């Protein structure tokens, strides 16, 4: 598989963002001929979840809205798969952070909804619900899982995707600078014997500066390609499924797991020992 990540900044102008993403898809297809293109989290709008103001609910879109419709058109036009993440309006009063998986016919073949909405510096939890599943999608011969941004801070998220069969885990991101960013992505790849591909926003949006540094990491934790942190950029790498098989055979961590001993991970917070 050839994978391209489109790292980009978003302005308050939704239509301009969507058309710029469409243009970047055109350019990377012409140059790199990828099978799968991934776009950052909330690519279609400035990151509004830094603010506490219910008016930003109006930024949510249905899957039939402008952003995903345009990405579906581009997927069909070029015969590629696209993963595009938006603030999704599922129904009246119900919203998700949703990564849409679009096939080469321009059809939405599935969604991943962020399982852990952030509520540290950002205010995502007041805007949308959490998802409940770690689905894996068939893209060509590959099995592809998705985490979104803050999910990556929970190693269980990538592990669940891998246990469900993911050989590649793509991660649409919208995050400022994280000191352990590179090491975290390398670790997620290593501990799951899978390719990991975070695709981040970049530049100033509102009061937040997004760090970029999108990358593609191999199952052996080698960073194959990495973007900078100063502007829009597209990166591409060729992935080899045989390397996933070889890595998991040489370091059989799935064999050596002890889920029978991991009860504390699944114990409700109220039942855990109090830590002072």
C-alpha positions in Angstrom: 0.0 0.0 0.0 1.1 3.5 -0.7 -0.2 5.9 2.1 -0.3 9.7 2.0 -1.0 12.0 4.9 -2.1 15.6 4.3 -1.0 17.9 7.1 -2.9 21.2 6.9 -4.0 24.3 8.8 -7.7 25.2 8.8 -9.3 28.7 8.7 -12.7 29.8 9.8 -13.8 29.5 6.2 -15.2 25.9 5.9 -15.5 26.0 2.1 -12.0 27.2 1.6 -10.6 24.5 3.9 -12.6 21.8 2.0 -11.4 23.0 -1.4 -7.8 23.2 -0.2 -8.0 19.6 1.0 -9.4 18.6 -2.3 -6.6 20.4 -4.1 -4.0 18.6 -1.9 -5.6 15.3 -2.8 -5.3 16.1 -6.5 -1.6 17.1 -6.1 -0.6 14.0 -4.0 -2.4 11.6 -6.4 -0.6 13.2 -9.4 2.8 13.1 -7.7 2.7 10.0 -5.4 -0.2 7.8 -6.6 -1.4 6.7 -3.1 -3.9 4.0 -2.4 -5.1 5.8 0.8 -5.1 9.4 1.8 -5.7 10.6 5.3 -6.7 14.2 6.4 -6.4 15.7 9.9 -9.1 15.8 12.5 -11.6 18.6 11.9 -9.9 19.5 8.6 -13.0 21.4 7.5 -13.0 24.0 10.3 -10.8 25.9 12.7 -10.5 24.0 16.0 -13.5 25.5 17.8 -13.3 23.2 20.8 -10.8 25.5 22.5 -13.8 27.7 23.3 -16.8 27.2 25.5 -19.6 28.6 23.4 -22.6 26.6 22.2 -22.8 28.5 19.0 -20.0 26.3 17.7 -22.4 23.4 17.5 -23.3 25.0 14.1 -19.9 23.7 12.9 -21.2 20.1 13.0 -22.1 18.4 9.7 -24.0 15.3 8.6 -22.1 12.8 6.5 -24.2 14.2 3.6 -22.7 17.7 4.2 -20.3 19.7 2.2 -17.0 18.3 3.6 -17.6 14.6 3.3 -19.5 15.0 0.0 -16.5 16.7 -1.5 -14.1 14.0 -0.1 -16.3 11.3 -1.6 -16.2 13.0 -5.0 -12.4 13.1 -4.8 -12.1 9.5 -3.8 -14.3 8.4 -6.7 -12.5 10.7 -9.2 -9.1 9.3 -8.4 -10.1 5.7 -7.5 -8.5 6.0 -4.0 -9.6 5.5 -0.4 -9.9 8.6 1.8 -10.2 8.9 5.6 -11.6 12.3 6.6 -12.6 13.3 10.1 -15.3 15.8 11.0 -17.5 17.1 13.9 -20.4 14.9 12.9 -24.1 15.6 13.6 -25.6 12.2 14.0 -29.1 13.3 15.0 -30.7 16.2 16.8 -28.5 16.9 19.9 -26.2 13.9 19.3 -22.7 14.7 17.9 -19.5 12.7 17.4 -15.9 13.2 16.4 -16.1 10.8 13.4 -13.5 9.5 10.9 -15.3 8.6 7.7 -13.8 5.8 5.6 -14.5 6.4 2.0 -13.8 3.8 -0.7 -12.6 4.2 -4.3 -16.2 4.3 -5.5 -16.9 7.3 -3.3 -18.9 5.3 -0.8 -18.7 5.6 3.0 -17.9 2.0 4.1 -17.7 2.8 7.8 -16.9 5.2 10.6 -14.7 5.3 13.6 -16.0 7.6 16.4 -13.5 8.9 18.9 -13.7 6.8 22.1 -12.0 9.3 24.4 -13.0 12.9 23.7 -10.5 15.3 25.2 -11.2 17.4 28.3 -7.8 18.5 29.5 -7.1 21.8 27.7 -9.8 21.4 25.1 -13.5 21.2 25.8 -14.5 18.4 23.4 -16.5 16.5 26.0 -19.1 19.3 26.2 -19.7 19.1 22.5 -19.9 15.4 21.5 -20.5 11.9 22.7 -17.8 9.2 22.8 -17.8 6.2 20.5 -17.8 2.6 21.7 -16.1 0.5 19.2 -12.7 -0.1 17.5 -13.7 -1.3 14.1 -11.2 -2.5 11.4 -11.8 -1.7 7.8 -10.6 -3.6 4.7 -8.7 -1.4 2.3 -7.3 -3.5 -0.5 -5.4 -6.4 1.1 -4.9 -4.4 4.3 -6.9 -4.3 7.6 -6.9 -0.7 8.8 -7.8 0.6 12.3 -8.3 4.2 13.4 -7.7 6.1 16.6 -8.3 9.8 16.9 -6.0 12.2 18.6 -6.4 11.9 22.4 -7.2 8.1 22.0 -3.5 7.7 21.4 -2.7 8.6 25.0 -4.5 5.4 26.0 -2.4 2.4 24.9 -5.5 0.3 25.1 -7.0 2.1 22.1 -4.3 1.1 19.7 -4.1 -2.4 21.3 -7.8 -3.0 20.8 -7.5 -2.0 17.1 -4.6 -4.3 16.7 -6.3 -7.2 18.4 -9.3 -6.6 16.1 -6.9 -7.2 13.2 -5.4 -3.8 12.3 -2.1 -3.9 10.5 -2.1 -0.2 10.0 -3.5 2.3 12.6 -4.2 5.8 11.2 -4.6 8.6 13.6 -6.2 11.9 12.6 -4.9 14.5 15.0 -5.4 18.1 16.2 -2.8 18.7 18.9 -0.4 21.3 20.0 3.2 20.4 20.8 3.7 17.2 22.9 7.2 16.6 24.1 6.9 12.8 23.8 5.1 12.9 20.4 7.7 11.1 18.4 8.4 8.5 21.1 4.7 7.8 21.7 4.1 7.0 18.0 7.1 4.8 17.8 6.0 3.0 21.0 2.4 2.4 19.7 3.9 0.9 16.5 6.4 -1.3 18.4 4.0 -2.6 21.0 1.4 -3.6 18.4 3.6 -4.7 15.5 1.7 -2.4 13.3 2.2 0.6 11.1 1.1 3.8 12.8 0.3 7.0 10.9 -0.6 10.2 12.9 -1.8 13.1 10.6 -1.9 16.4 12.5 -3.1 19.9 12.0 -0.4 22.6 11.7 -0.1 26.3 12.5 -2.2 28.8 14.4 -6.0 28.3 14.7 -7.7 30.7 17.1 -5.4 30.8 20.2 -3.9 27.4 19.6 -0.8 26.5 17.6 -0.8 23.0 16.2 2.5 21.3 16.0 2.2 19.3 12.7 5.0 16.7 12.6 2.8 14.1 11.0 4.6 10.8 10.4 4.4 7.2 9.2 6.1 4.7 11.5 6.9 1.1 10.7 6.0 -2.0 12.9 9.7 -2.0 14.0 9.3 1.6 15.3 11.3 3.1 12.4 10.0 6.6 11.4 9.8 6.2 7.6 8.8 9.8 6.8 8.0 12.9 8.9 6.6 16.3 8.2 7.8 19.6 9.7 5.9 21.9 12.0 5.7 25.1 10.1 3.1 24.6 7.4 0.9 22.5 5.1 2.7 19.4 3.8 2.0 16.0 2.3 4.1 13.0 3.1 3.9 9.5 1.5 5.4 6.1 2.2 5.1 2.6 0.8 4.0 0.0 3.4 4.7 -3.7 3.3 2.3 -6.2 4.9 5.0 -8.8 5.1 6.8 -6.6 7.6 3.8 -6.8 9.9 3.8 -10.6 9.7 7.6 -10.8 10.2 7.6 -8.3 13.1 4.9 -10.1 15.0 6.5 -13.5 14.4 9.9 -12.3 15.6 8.5 -10.6 18.7 5.3 -12.5 19.5 3.8 -10.1 22.1 0.2 -11.2 21.2 1.2 -14.7 22.1 2.6 -13.6 25.4 -0.2 -11.4 26.5 -1.9 -12.3 29.9 -5.4 -10.9 29.7 -6.4 -13.1 32.6 -4.2 -10.9 34.8 -5.3 -7.5 33.4 -8.4 -7.2 35.5 -7.5 -3.7 36.9 -7.6 -2.3 33.4 -11.3 -3.2 33.1 -12.2 -2.4 36.7 -14.6 0.6 37.2 -12.9 3.6 38.7 -15.0 3.4 41.8 -13.8 -0.1 42.6 -10.1 0.7 42.2 -8.0 1.4 45.3 -7.9 5.0 46.3 -4.6 6.7 45.5 -3.7 9.7 47.7 
